[in-house]
C-alpha cells in the first residue's frame, strides 16, 4: 500500500481527492505518541460503544476522539502561523493544491 500524498508544504495529506490536516510537526515525539495512543484508545471506545448500542458512551467516545485530534493539531486552530487558511476536508480540486495534485496523479508510478 502506498503512503498518502503529502502536500508540498507538509500541512495535509491527500486521500481520495480530499485534504486532511496532518499532525503538528512541532510536537515532541513523546508527546505526539502519547496523543496518538489517546486517539487510538478513543477510537476503540467508539467501536465498542457502537457495537453495544450505547449512545451515551458513543457520544463521550466521539468527544474523546475530537479532543485527541485537536491536541494533535489535526483539528481546531491551525498549527502554522503564516495566515494560510485551513483547508481540512476540502476537495483538493477546489483548492490551490489542485495543480500539484493533478501533476502527482499523472506522474508514473515508481
N, C-alpha and C positions, 0 to 999 in steps of 0.2 A: 504494500500500500504506500502510495506517495504521500509525503507530508503536504499539508495545505500550503498554498501560495502565501507568502508574506509580502505586504506592500513595501515598496522601496524605503519608506520612512520608518518601517518596523512597527507601525501602530495597529495594523489589522492583519487578520488572515482572511483569505477568500475561500468560502465554502459554498459550492453550488451557486455561484454567482452573487453571493451576499457577503458583505463585510462584517466581521466580528472582531471587536476590540481585543487586543492582546493584553496580557497582564503587564503591570508596571515593571519595566526592566530595572528600575532603581531599587526595587525591594531586595533586601539582603537574602541570599539563598536560604538560610534557615527560616526566616520569616515567611518567605514565599512557600516553602514546603509545608510549614505549619498551616498556612491558609489554604493550600491545595488539599491537605488532609481534611481540614474542616469542610471544604466544599464537597469532597467525596463522601464524607460521613453524612452530610445533609442530603446529598443525592440518594444515598442508600435509605435514609429515613423517608424520603418522598416515595421511593419504590415500595417500601414496607407499608406505609400509610395507604397507598393506592390499593395494594393487594388486600389489605384488611378493610377497605372501605371506610376508613376513619377520617372524616372531613376535617375535624379539628386538628388532628395530628398532621394531616396533609398541609393545611394552611400554615401551621407552625414550621414544618419542614421546608416548605417553599420560601418562607421568610428567611430561614437559615441559609438556603441556597443564595438568595439575593444578597444577604449580608456578606457572605463569603466572597461573592463576585465583586461587590463594592470594595471590600478590603483588598482584593487582588488588583483592583483598578480596571476590571472588565466592564463595570457599570458605574454609575454615579459620576462625580466630577472627573474630567479627563486628567491624565497624568502628565500631559505635555503643557507647555506654557507659552506657545507662540501664537495663540489666538485662533488656531485652526479649529473648525467646527468638529463636533462629534458626529461621525457617520456610522456609528454602530448600528448594525442591522439593515443598512441601506443596500439596495441592489447596486452592485458595482457599476453597472452600465449607466446609472443615474448620478455618478459622482465624477470627480476629477481623476479618479483612478481608471476610468473606462478605457482609455487608450492603452495604458500599461497592461490592463487585464486582457485586452484583445491581442496584444503582442504576445503575451505569455501563452495564451491558448493556441496561437498559431505556431509557436516555437516547436521544433521537432523534439520528441522525447529522447532523453539521453540514457 
